[in-house]
Amino acid sequence: MTRVLYLIACAAGPAEYLDEGVRQARSREWDTCLVLTPSAARWWQPRLAELEALTGHPVRSRYKLPGQKDALPKADAMLVAPLSCTSLNKWGAGIADTLALGLVSEGVHLGVPVAAMPYFNRAQAAQPAVARSIADLRAQNVAFLDGPDGYDAHPPRQGDPRAFPWHLALDAVEAIACPRP
């Protein structure tokens, strides 16, 4: 595998099934590196070794210390999935208080193709900051995946995190990272 994908996951329901997203990315020949928000890392804490074995890389959730070497290879593309409502609004506002948000905030302006697929409910989506954040990310050339090509907000307490469309997210990553003439 020569293409490197940073799969960046927030603490939203499908993060519990992140291993499925990794398997699908690897089946498409992406060398997949995981970066988790601190909350998502806490969800996986008892099983982080399983994710590291699956990817062959350390799972990152915190900034490295000054002077430390990067533990992950350079990304050819980044996918933020699932993207929580909280992380969407922080990212849209330029707040990079976690490694996960810092990497994509910087990466998109370094020319790394970035896609993001949300997972939150309609009540959260109705918050006015959501539409502003989506518009701000799209203005930065982030492929925000909602509607028929991604994920639409579900009714409160009715989401199905197991049915998260990883395949659509990976289709989008391939379209922006490996465009065909």
C-alpha atoms as one frame of an Amber mdcrd trajectory, in Angstrom:
protein
   0.000   0.000   0.000   1.454   3.315  -1.001  -1.470   5.700  -0.431  -1.818
   6.933   3.144  -5.223   7.821   4.557  -5.679   9.517   7.902  -9.036   8.317
   9.204  -9.968  10.837  11.869 -12.871   9.846  14.111 -14.882  11.881  16.587
 -16.973  10.587  19.472 -20.146   9.811  17.529 -21.978   6.480  17.326 -20.164
   4.985  14.296 -16.823   5.441  16.067 -17.746   2.270  17.955 -17.476   0.469
  14.597 -14.360   2.253  13.393 -12.669  -1.049  12.719 -15.167  -1.588   9.871
 -14.129   1.721   8.313 -10.476   0.697   8.589 -11.157  -2.688   6.985 -12.985
  -1.068   4.084 -10.204   1.483   3.572  -7.559  -1.234   3.651  -9.527  -3.308
   1.143  -9.176  -0.317  -1.188  -5.412  -0.386  -0.633  -5.180   2.606   1.683
  -2.470   2.449   4.332  -4.801   3.646   7.074  -3.685   5.658  10.093  -6.168
   6.410  12.873  -6.424   9.693  14.698  -9.135   9.944  17.345 -10.527  12.840
  19.309  -9.790  12.393  23.015 -13.392  11.278  23.665 -13.326   8.734  20.838
  -9.992   7.440  22.143 -11.587   6.934  25.555 -14.291   4.777  23.918 -11.622
   2.568  22.347  -9.168   2.610  25.264  -9.668  -1.062  26.205  -9.200  -2.091
  22.561  -6.618   0.372  21.196  -4.147  -2.478  20.653  -6.711  -4.103  18.337
  -6.849  -0.949  16.194  -3.067  -0.660  16.168  -2.753  -4.263  15.008  -5.374
  -3.651  12.317  -3.629  -0.554  10.951  -0.010  -1.374  11.709   0.387   2.124
  13.168   0.005   3.715  16.579  -3.417   5.261  17.148  -2.951   8.960  17.846
  -5.217  11.167  19.935  -2.846  13.749  21.398  -0.327  16.192  20.054   3.258
  14.960  20.168   5.795  16.671  22.376   8.251  19.147  20.872  11.216  17.296
  19.435   9.367  13.995  19.014   9.334  12.466  15.543   6.051  11.962  13.752
   4.725   8.494  14.467   2.653   8.350  11.280   3.607   8.621   7.609   2.567
  11.734   5.680  -1.101  11.693   4.629  -2.162  11.583   0.986  -5.775  12.176
   2.032  -7.796  12.687   5.195 -11.287  11.491   6.061 -13.052  12.818   9.137
 -15.706  10.217   9.884 -17.776  10.147  11.883 -17.748  13.914  12.373 -19.678
  14.950  15.468 -21.688  18.147  15.681 -19.328  19.528  18.325 -16.203  18.867
  16.269 -17.867  20.232  13.124 -18.582  23.540  14.825 -15.132  23.769  16.418
 -13.443  22.995  13.089 -15.653  25.469  11.234 -14.715  28.154  13.762 -11.003
  27.386  13.398 -10.610  25.863  16.850  -7.899  23.203  16.721  -7.747  22.186
  20.358  -7.285  18.489  19.567  -4.821  16.674  17.342  -7.728  15.466  15.201
  -8.920  18.998  14.426  -5.416  20.400  14.208  -4.406  17.921  11.514  -7.375
  18.604   9.240  -7.348  22.358   9.878  -3.755  22.471   8.709  -3.946  19.673
   6.149  -6.634  21.264   4.024  -4.449  24.380   3.663  -1.391  22.303   2.803
  -3.203  20.823  -0.183  -4.148  17.481   1.376  -7.546  16.339   0.052 -10.004
  16.264   2.969 -13.488  14.757   3.169 -15.817  14.792   6.158 -18.927  12.714
   6.815 -21.136  13.791   9.729 -23.126  11.719  12.165 -25.534  13.598  14.401
 -29.251  14.005  14.892 -31.692  16.523  13.424 -32.010  18.464  16.670 -28.246
  19.031  16.675 -28.299  19.821  12.946 -30.911  22.539  13.541 -28.410  24.589
  15.566 -27.629  27.665  13.379 -23.876  27.191  13.788 -24.069  23.901  11.862
 -25.013  25.468   8.521 -22.346  28.159   8.985 -19.702  25.556   9.818 -20.578
  23.424   6.793 -20.398  26.481   4.526 -17.053  27.496   6.043 -15.581  24.011
   5.492 -16.857  23.828   1.922 -15.313  27.251   1.256 -11.976  25.656   2.253
 -12.495  22.829  -0.290 -13.443  20.230   2.295 -15.736  17.649   0.685 -18.583
  17.682   3.207 -20.594  14.507   2.649 -24.256  14.906   3.406 -27.413  14.205
   1.463 -27.536  11.320  -1.030 -23.732  11.163  -1.275 -23.181  10.999   2.445
 -25.130  11.001   5.677 -28.241  12.973   6.567 -29.042  13.788  10.163 -31.319
  11.227  11.786 -34.235  11.813  14.176 -33.080  12.078  17.807 -32.439   8.695
  19.434 -33.080   6.902  16.127 -29.633   6.752  14.565 -28.152   3.471  13.395
 -24.396   3.742  13.854 -23.796   0.244  12.453 -25.288   1.377   9.127 -22.859
   4.296   8.737 -22.012   4.458   5.006 -18.242   4.028   5.154 -18.280   3.032
   1.480 -19.681   6.426   0.451 -17.058   8.235   2.516 -14.290   6.190   0.911
 -15.768   6.718  -2.569 -15.558  10.459  -1.945 -11.981  10.252  -0.694 -10.954
   8.361  -3.797 -12.734  10.893  -6.017 -10.846  13.837  -4.486  -7.502  12.120
  -3.857  -7.254  10.084  -7.037  -9.309  11.977  -9.623  -9.695  10.283 -12.967
  -9.217  12.409 -16.107
